[in-house]
Amino acid sequence: MGRLFGTDGVRGVANADLTAELALGLSVAAAHVLAEAGTFEGHRATAVVGRDPRASGEFLEAAVVAGLASAGVDVLRVGVLPTPAVAYLTGALGADLGVMLSASHNAMPDNGIKFFARGGHKLADELEDRIESTYEEHRTGAPWDRPTGSGVGRVSDYTEGFEKYVSHLIGILPNRLDGLKVVLDEAHGAAAYVSPEAFARAGAEIVTIGAEPDGLNINDGCGSTHLGLLKAAVVEHGADFGIAHDGDADRCLAVDGTGAEVDGDQILAVLALAMREAGQLRENTVVGTVMSNLGFKLAMEGEGIQVVQTGVGDRYVLESMKEHGYALGGEQSGHVIILDHATTGDGTLTGLLLAARVAATGKSLAELAGVMQRLPQVLINVPDVDKSRVTTSAELAAAVTDAERELGTAGRVLLRSSGTEPLVRVMVEAADIEQARAVAGRLADVVKSALG
């Protein structure tokens, strides 16, 4: 059996790859691994469980809650809330673990399970491996140690979670948003109610799109992976800018008043300068990934700010931040982590702080984002290939060497297998967009032929 955990929990097609049985079994295993230290005389281990609005989240939530309670864990069910809200509540309520059911930006048929340790922190690989091995051990025959009678967990709805999280967000803002008009695209996802409430309380005039989740329309032509509707709405309503989230609202992308996209690198650049001005940018350093645009690194270096790069995935950004004490990091895709206030990427918080910077400076988002100039970057996703051989194929390695020789010091090539989808990503950066497209296209063809 291959490793169940990917770069962001366990994910797959709901009721096919990710079944109720798997969800229940993993939850029991997680209870044994994560909650054991929280169970002692006079104390019952507690878990916070939330989900995005996907229809499959309803039966998967039931399976997760059943698994946890059967293992003797009391469950606080918070309902539909963003991933960062579940992480925050896990820490704020002193829970022993948290569980979020979401497939983030993936299409509606997918779903996923993400576990948080005590304090609302993402799991290290070692803990994920322990959960997986514990699950596999019992799946193949070893019986669980099951409590009975008063030892079973109790389940309750924690309806205060929404208010507690919104109040937390508002309390972080350095200034109000009065005078700003903002379009919010909620991707028909987990932040459909939280984000508009937070922006409105902070003083912004808001227009919402993608804020009517029905369980089937999450990420459907809207949100951070489909910015067309947001761009049109910003221009139509004469808004100052727009904010887009993904299905579980752990990421944020933006659109300026002209309808131009402002990506995660640009958002990081704006927030880095704001945090340095406020004395909050520890070590004068911001953390990015190998996918960060070269223009981001050049802009930060021009401002005297150091950039540390990690592997792709917000968990690796977070690991670097925690290890070295950095305050800000993120990805081009819009995962932005402000470690003083969140243990994971928080799209609503990111959008609020970006808006606060616009309000405080009186500058447009376009002006602020202009601190960096993006170099042309082409990304091609190649599906239906053996992504496990991306680092071992001699044919592919030779093609990459040729491409790097052609680009020289003015560009770069990055090939990586997706951690959440069955595909290989080909990224080429060059000073000229046509050259980047040509090189990326050739490499994509080699990926198909070599790994197909």
C-alpha positions as CSV (number, residue, x, y, z in Angstrom):
1,M,0.0,0.0,0.0
2,G,1.4,3.5,-0.9
3,R,1.7,6.2,1.6
4,L,-1.8,7.6,2.4
5,F,-0.6,11.0,3.5
6,G,0.3,13.5,0.8
7,T,1.7,17.0,1.2
8,D,-1.6,18.2,2.7
9,G,-3.3,15.3,4.5
10,V,-5.1,12.3,3.0
11,R,-7.0,13.3,-0.2
12,G,-8.9,11.5,-3.0
13,V,-12.3,11.0,-4.6
14,A,-14.8,10.9,-1.8
15,N,-16.5,7.5,-1.5
16,A,-14.0,5.9,-3.9
17,D,-10.5,6.6,-2.6
18,L,-11.6,8.3,0.6
19,T,-14.3,6.1,2.0
20,A,-16.2,6.3,5.3
21,E,-14.4,3.2,6.5
22,L,-11.0,4.9,5.8
23,A,-12.1,8.1,7.5
24,L,-13.2,6.2,10.6
25,G,-10.1,4.1,10.8
26,L,-7.7,7.0,10.4
27,S,-9.6,9.0,13.0
28,V,-9.3,6.1,15.5
29,A,-5.6,5.8,14.7
30,A,-5.1,9.6,15.1
31,A,-6.9,9.5,18.4
32,H,-4.4,6.8,19.6
33,V,-1.4,8.7,18.4
34,L,-2.4,12.3,19.1
35,A,-4.7,12.1,22.1
36,E,-2.9,9.6,24.3
37,A,-0.8,12.3,26.0
38,G,-4.0,14.2,26.6
39,T,-5.8,11.4,28.4
40,F,-5.1,11.2,32.1
41,E,-7.0,11.0,35.3
42,G,-9.6,13.8,35.5
43,H,-9.1,14.8,31.8
44,R,-10.7,13.6,28.7
45,A,-9.0,14.1,25.4
46,T,-10.9,16.5,23.1
47,A,-10.9,17.0,19.3
48,V,-12.2,19.9,17.2
49,V,-13.8,18.7,13.9
50,G,-14.7,21.1,11.0
51,R,-15.3,20.8,7.3
52,D,-15.9,22.7,4.1
53,P,-19.4,22.6,2.4
54,R,-18.8,19.6,0.1
55,A,-21.7,17.2,0.1
56,S,-19.4,14.3,0.9
57,G,-18.2,16.2,4.0
58,E,-21.4,15.3,5.6
59,F,-20.9,11.5,5.7
60,L,-17.1,11.8,6.2
61,E,-17.7,14.1,9.2
62,A,-20.0,11.5,10.7
63,A,-17.4,8.8,10.2
64,V,-14.6,10.9,11.7
65,V,-16.7,11.9,14.7
66,A,-17.7,8.2,15.2
67,G,-14.1,7.1,15.1
68,L,-12.9,9.7,17.5
69,A,-15.8,9.1,20.0
70,S,-15.3,5.4,19.8
71,A,-11.7,5.9,20.8
72,G,-12.8,7.8,23.9
73,V,-12.2,11.3,22.6
74,D,-14.8,14.1,23.2
75,V,-15.7,15.9,20.0
76,L,-16.5,19.5,19.5
77,R,-18.1,19.7,16.1
78,V,-17.7,23.3,14.7
79,G,-19.4,22.7,11.3
80,V,-18.5,24.6,8.1
81,L,-15.5,26.8,8.8
82,P,-12.2,27.4,7.1
83,T,-9.1,25.2,7.7
84,P,-7.3,28.0,9.6
85,A,-10.4,28.5,11.8
86,V,-10.2,24.8,12.8
87,A,-6.5,25.1,13.5
88,Y,-7.1,28.3,15.6
89,L,-9.9,26.7,17.6
90,T,-7.9,23.6,18.2
91,G,-5.3,25.8,19.9
92,A,-7.6,28.3,21.5
93,L,-9.8,25.6,23.1
94,G,-6.9,23.6,24.3
95,A,-8.0,20.6,22.3
96,D,-5.7,17.6,21.9
97,L,-6.2,17.4,18.1
98,G,-8.1,18.9,15.3
99,V,-9.6,17.5,12.1
100,M,-10.5,19.3,8.9
101,L,-12.4,17.7,6.1
102,S,-11.6,19.5,2.8
103,A,-9.9,19.0,-0.5
104,S,-9.0,22.7,-0.6
105,H,-8.9,23.9,-4.3
106,N,-9.8,20.5,-5.8
107,A,-13.0,19.9,-7.6
108,M,-16.2,18.9,-5.7
109,P,-16.0,15.1,-6.1
110,D,-12.7,15.1,-4.1
111,N,-12.4,15.4,-0.3
112,G,-9.6,15.1,2.2
113,I,-8.8,14.7,5.9
114,K,-6.2,16.9,7.6
115,F,-5.1,16.5,11.2
116,F,-3.8,19.1,13.6
117,A,-1.8,18.4,16.7
118,R,-2.3,20.1,20.0
119,G,-2.0,23.9,19.6
120,G,-3.4,23.7,16.0
121,H,-0.1,22.7,14.4
122,K,0.2,20.7,11.2
123,L,1.7,17.2,11.7
124,A,5.3,16.4,11.1
125,D,6.0,13.5,8.8
126,E,6.8,11.3,11.8
127,L,3.4,11.7,13.3
128,E,1.7,11.1,10.0
129,D,3.7,7.9,9.6
130,R,2.7,6.8,13.1
131,I,-1.0,7.4,12.4
132,E,-0.7,5.5,9.1
133,S,1.2,2.5,10.6
134,T,-1.3,2.4,13.5
135,Y,-4.2,2.4,11.1
136,E,-2.6,-0.3,8.9
137,E,-1.8,-2.5,11.9
138,H,-5.4,-2.6,13.0
139,R,-6.8,-2.8,9.5
140,T,-5.0,-6.0,9.0
141,G,-6.2,-7.7,12.1
142,A,-5.0,-6.3,15.5
143,P,-8.1,-5.3,17.5
144,W,-8.5,-1.8,18.8
145,D,-8.5,-1.2,22.6
146,R,-12.1,0.1,22.7
147,P,-13.5,2.0,25.8
148,T,-17.0,1.1,26.9
149,G,-19.7,2.7,29.1
150,S,-18.7,6.1,30.4
151,G,-15.3,5.8,28.6
152,V,-16.7,6.5,25.2
153,G,-16.3,10.0,23.8
154,R,-19.2,12.6,23.9
155,V,-20.1,14.7,20.9
156,S,-21.4,18.3,21.0
157,D,-21.8,21.2,18.5
158,Y,-19.6,24.1,19.3
159,T,-21.6,26.9,17.8
160,E,-19.5,29.6,19.2
161,G,-16.6,28.8,16.9
162,F,-17.7,31.2,14.1
163,E,-17.8,34.2,16.5
164,K,-14.7,33.3,18.3
165,Y,-12.7,33.0,15.0
166,V,-14.1,36.3,13.5
167,S,-13.3,38.2,16.7
168,H,-9.8,36.7,16.6
169,L,-9.3,38.1,13.0
170,I,-10.6,41.5,13.8
171,G,-8.4,41.7,16.9
172,I,-5.3,41.3,14.7
173,L,-6.0,44.2,12.3
174,P,-3.7,47.3,12.8
175,N,-6.3,49.7,11.5
176,R,-9.9,49.7,10.1
177,L,-10.9,49.4,6.5
178,D,-13.4,52.3,6.3
179,G,-13.6,53.8,2.8
180,L,-12.6,50.7,1.0
181,K,-14.9,48.8,-1.5
182,V,-13.9,45.2,-1.8
183,V,-15.2,42.3,-3.9
184,L,-14.9,38.9,-2.1
185,D,-15.0,35.6,-4.1
186,E,-15.5,32.9,-1.6
187,A,-15.4,29.9,-4.0
188,H,-18.7,28.7,-2.6
189,G,-16.5,27.3,0.1
190,A,-15.7,27.3,3.8
191,A,-15.3,31.1,4.2
192,A,-18.6,32.0,2.5
193,Y,-19.9,33.5,5.7
194,V,-16.8,34.1,7.8
195,S,-14.9,36.3,5.3
196,P,-17.8,38.7,4.5
197,E,-18.6,39.1,8.1
198,A,-15.0,39.9,9.0
199,F,-14.5,42.5,6.2
200,A,-17.8,44.1,7.0
201,R,-17.0,44.4,10.7
202,A,-13.7,45.9,9.9
203,G,-15.5,48.7,8.0
204,A,-15.2,47.8,4.4
205,E,-18.0,48.0,1.9
206,I,-18.2,44.5,0.4
207,V,-19.6,42.9,-2.7
208,T,-19.7,39.1,-2.5
209,I,-19.6,36.5,-5.3
210,G,-19.2,32.7,-4.9
211,A,-20.8,32.9,-1.5
212,E,-23.8,30.6,-1.9
213,P,-22.5,27.1,-1.2
214,D,-24.9,24.2,-1.9
215,G,-22.5,21.3,-1.4
216,L,-22.0,20.8,-5.1
217,N,-20.6,24.1,-6.4
218,I,-17.4,24.5,-4.4
219,N,-14.6,25.9,-6.6
220,D,-16.8,25.6,-9.7
221,G,-15.5,28.3,-12.0
222,C,-14.8,30.7,-9.1
223,G,-12.4,31.3,-6.3
224,S,-8.6,31.5,-6.3
225,T,-8.2,29.0,-9.1
226,H,-10.6,30.8,-11.4
227,L,-10.2,34.6,-11.2
228,G,-12.2,35.6,-14.2
229,L,-15.4,36.3,-12.3
230,L,-13.6,38.3,-9.7
231,K,-11.7,40.4,-12.2
232,A,-15.0,41.3,-14.0
233,A,-16.8,42.0,-10.7
234,V,-14.1,44.4,-9.5
235,V,-14.3,46.4,-12.7
236,E,-18.1,46.3,-12.8
237,H,-18.5,47.6,-9.3
238,G,-15.7,50.1,-9.4
239,A,-14.1,48.4,-6.4
240,D,-10.7,49.2,-5.0
241,F,-9.7,45.6,-5.3
242,G,-10.9,42.0,-4.9
243,I,-10.0,39.0,-2.8
244,A,-10.3,35.3,-3.8
245,H,-10.2,32.3,-1.6
246,D,-10.1,28.6,-2.3
247,G,-12.5,26.0,-1.0
248,D,-11.1,25.8,2.5
249,A,-9.8,29.4,2.6
250,D,-6.3,28.7,3.6
251,R,-5.1,30.8,0.6
252,C,-5.7,34.2,-0.8
253,L,-5.1,35.8,-4.2
254,A,-6.1,39.3,-5.1
255,V,-7.2,41.5,-8.1
256,D,-6.3,45.2,-8.2
257,G,-8.7,47.9,-9.2
258,T,-7.9,47.5,-12.9
259,G,-8.7,43.8,-12.8
260,A,-5.0,42.7,-12.9
261,E,-4.1,39.7,-10.8
262,V,-2.0,40.1,-7.6
263,D,-0.4,36.7,-6.8
264,G,0.9,35.3,-3.6
265,D,4.5,36.5,-4.3
266,Q,3.2,40.1,-4.6
267,I,1.0,39.8,-1.5
268,L,4.1,38.5,0.4
269,A,6.1,41.5,-0.8
270,V,3.5,44.0,0.3
271,L,3.1,42.4,3.7
272,A,6.8,42.0,4.2
273,L,7.3,45.8,3.8
274,A,4.3,46.5,6.1
275,M,5.7,44.1,8.8
276,R,9.2,45.5,8.6
277,E,7.8,49.0,9.0
278,A,5.9,47.8,12.1
279,G,9.0,46.0,13.5
280,Q,7.4,42.6,13.1
281,L,9.6,41.1,10.4
282,R,11.9,39.0,12.5
283,E,15.4,38.5,11.2
284,N,14.4,40.8,8.4
285,T,13.6,37.6,6.5
286,V,10.6,36.3,4.5
287,V,10.3,32.6,3.5
288,G,9.2,31.6,0.0
289,T,9.5,28.4,-2.1
290,V,11.5,27.3,-5.1
291,M,8.3,28.2,-7.1
292,S,8.5,31.9,-6.0
293,N,9.0,34.2,-9.0
294,L,12.6,35.4,-9.4
295,G,11.1,38.9,-9.4
296,F,10.0,38.5,-5.8
297,K,13.5,37.6,-4.7
298,L,15.1,40.5,-6.6
299,A,12.5,42.9,-5.2
300,M,13.1,41.8,-1.6
301,E,16.8,41.9,-2.0
302,G,16.4,45.5,-3.4
303,E,14.6,46.4,-0.2
304,G,17.3,44.8,2.0
305,I,15.1,41.9,3.0
306,Q,16.5,38.3,2.9
307,V,14.5,35.6,1.1
308,V,14.8,31.9,2.3
309,Q,13.5,29.3,-0.1
310,T,12.0,25.9,0.7
311,G,10.5,23.0,-1.2
312,V,7.0,23.5,-2.6
313,G,4.2,23.2,0.0
314,D,3.1,25.4,2.9
315,R,4.1,22.8,5.4
316,Y,7.8,23.2,4.4
317,V,7.5,27.0,4.5
318,L,6.1,26.6,8.0
319,E,8.8,24.2,9.1
320,S,11.5,26.7,8.1
321,M,9.7,29.5,9.9
322,K,9.3,27.6,13.1
323,E,12.8,26.3,13.1
324,H,14.4,29.7,12.6
325,G,11.8,32.0,14.2
326,Y,10.7,33.8,11.0
327,A,7.4,35.7,11.1
328,L,6.3,35.7,7.5
329,G,6.3,33.2,4.7
330,G,4.2,31.8,1.9
331,E,3.7,30.6,-1.7
332,Q,2.9,32.1,-5.0
333,S,-0.4,30.2,-4.9
334,G,-1.6,32.4,-2.1
335,H,-0.7,30.4,1.0
336,V,0.5,33.1,3.4
337,I,1.5,32.3,6.9
338,I,1.8,35.0,9.6
339,L,3.2,33.0,12.4
340,D,2.4,35.4,15.2
341,H,-1.3,35.0,14.5
342,A,-1.8,31.7,12.7
343,T,-0.3,28.2,12.6
344,T,-1.2,27.7,9.0
345,G,-2.1,29.7,5.9
346,D,-5.1,31.9,6.5
347,G,-6.7,33.4,3.4
348,T,-9.1,35.6,5.3
349,L,-6.4,37.0,7.6
350,T,-4.2,37.6,4.6
351,G,-6.9,39.5,2.7
352,L,-7.7,41.6,5.8
353,L,-4.1,42.6,6.3
354,L,-3.6,43.4,2.7
355,A,-6.7,45.6,2.8
356,A,-5.4,47.2,6.0
357,R,-2.2,48.1,4.2
358,V,-4.1,49.7,1.4
359,A,-6.2,51.7,3.9
360,A,-3.3,52.8,6.0
361,T,-1.1,54.0,3.1
362,G,-3.8,55.5,0.9
363,K,-2.1,53.8,-2.1
364,S,-3.9,51.5,-4.5
365,L,-3.2,47.8,-4.5
366,A,-1.6,48.2,-7.9
367,E,0.9,50.7,-6.5
368,L,1.7,48.5,-3.5
369,A,2.1,45.4,-5.6
370,G,4.4,47.3,-8.0
371,V,7.2,46.8,-5.5
372,M,8.0,43.7,-7.5
373,Q,8.0,42.9,-11.2
374,R,7.1,39.4,-12.1
375,L,9.4,37.7,-14.6
376,P,7.5,35.7,-17.2
377,Q,6.7,32.3,-15.8
378,V,5.0,29.4,-17.6
379,L,3.5,26.5,-15.7
380,I,2.2,23.4,-17.5
381,N,0.5,20.5,-15.7
382,V,1.1,17.2,-17.4
383,P,-1.5,14.6,-16.2
384,D,-1.6,10.8,-16.5
385,V,2.1,10.2,-16.1
386,D,4.2,8.2,-13.6
387,K,5.1,11.1,-11.4
388,S,7.2,8.9,-9.2
389,R,9.9,8.8,-11.9
390,V,10.3,12.5,-12.4
391,T,13.6,12.5,-10.6
392,T,15.0,9.3,-12.0
393,S,14.3,9.4,-15.7
394,A,17.6,9.9,-17.7
395,E,15.7,11.1,-20.7
396,L,14.0,13.8,-18.7
397,A,17.2,14.8,-16.9
398,A,18.9,15.3,-20.3
399,A,16.1,17.5,-21.5
400,V,16.2,19.7,-18.4
401,T,20.0,20.1,-18.8
402,D,19.5,21.3,-22.4
403,A,16.7,23.7,-21.3
404,E,18.9,25.2,-18.6
405,R,21.8,25.6,-21.0
406,E,19.5,27.5,-23.4
407,L,18.1,29.8,-20.7
408,G,21.4,30.5,-19.0
409,T,21.4,32.8,-16.0
410,A,18.3,34.7,-17.2
411,G,15.9,31.9,-16.4
412,R,15.3,28.6,-14.7
413,V,13.5,25.3,-14.9
414,L,11.7,23.4,-12.2
415,L,10.0,20.0,-12.5
416,R,8.1,18.5,-9.7
417,S,5.4,15.9,-9.0
418,S,2.2,17.1,-7.5
419,G,1.7,16.1,-3.9
420,T,-2.1,16.1,-4.2
421,E,-2.9,15.3,-7.8
422,P,-1.7,12.6,-10.3
423,L,0.4,15.0,-12.5
424,V,3.8,16.5,-13.0
425,R,4.3,20.3,-13.0
426,V,6.7,21.9,-15.5
427,M,7.7,25.5,-14.6
428,V,9.9,27.6,-16.8
429,E,11.0,31.2,-16.0
430,A,12.7,33.4,-18.6
431,A,13.1,37.1,-19.4
432,D,11.1,36.5,-22.6
433,I,7.6,35.0,-22.4
434,E,7.8,33.4,-25.8
435,Q,11.0,31.6,-24.9
436,A,9.5,30.4,-21.6
437,R,6.5,29.0,-23.4
438,A,8.6,27.3,-26.0
439,V,10.9,25.7,-23.5
440,A,8.0,24.7,-21.2
441,G,6.2,23.1,-24.2
442,R,9.2,21.0,-25.2
443,L,9.7,19.8,-21.6
444,A,6.1,19.0,-21.2
445,D,6.3,16.8,-24.4
446,V,9.3,15.0,-22.9
447,V,7.5,14.4,-19.7
448,K,4.6,12.8,-21.6
449,S,6.9,10.6,-23.7
450,A,9.3,9.6,-20.8
451,L,6.9,9.1,-18.0
452,G,3.6,8.3,-19.9
